[in-house]
């Protein structure tokens, strides 16, 4: 909790036979708390529920690094989801998506083609953090493909303030 912020406790009792908890939202005036169907809480900053426009970007790379998003000057970006998909015709090739440097990985995948069984490979990796990831102006999100036989496509979703 932030300094000076009041402590608060939330108790929610749900029926044992309840299937969908996605509509249980509790608010402290700053953050909304959403109960998911896995009985876990996910904090949603209020700006997302107060009408800030959602931002979606995607980009692809083949044997290179491609910037799919740069946070504009004077703005902050709040990442809520990301995904990485690849299609490969060569094995033992990697791809990944990262924030600003490859030490801040969001998603990583490796093609495992065995020529005897298959000549192509594809997969998708999803990244859904439990809370938003704030990014300052100038930060970038990039997709990297480590080979000519691997097309990597990344996408992100969030909002700018």
C-alpha positions, 0 to 999 in steps of 0.5 A: 500500500502507498504511504498514508493509504488506508488498509482495506479488506474485501470479503466476497462469498460466492455460491459453490455452484457459481460458474462465472465470477467475472462480474464481481467488481469491488472498488476502493475509489482508486482501483477496481478488483475483479474476481475471475473464474479461477477465484483469483483477484486481478487489480484493474486501474480505474483509468481502464474502466473510466473510458481511456481508449484502448490501444492495440498494436501488432508487428511481425519480424523474420530474421530481424527485430521489429519495433511494434510500439514506442510510448509517445513523448509526454505519455505513459503506456499501461500494458494489460496483455501481449501475445506472440505467435510464430510460424516456422519452416526451420527447427531450433529457431527462437523468437521473443517479444521484449520491452526496451531490451531483451532482458525484459522478456514478455514472451519467448518461443522456440521452434522444434521441427523434426524433419521426419515428422513435420516440416512446419511448426507454429505456436502461440504464447499469451502474456496476461500479467496480474496487474498492468505494466506501466511504461514511460515515454520512449519505452519500446516493445519489440519482436525478434525472430532468430532465423529466416525460416521463422515469422514471429508476430507480436501484439500488445493491448493497453492504454495511454495516459 
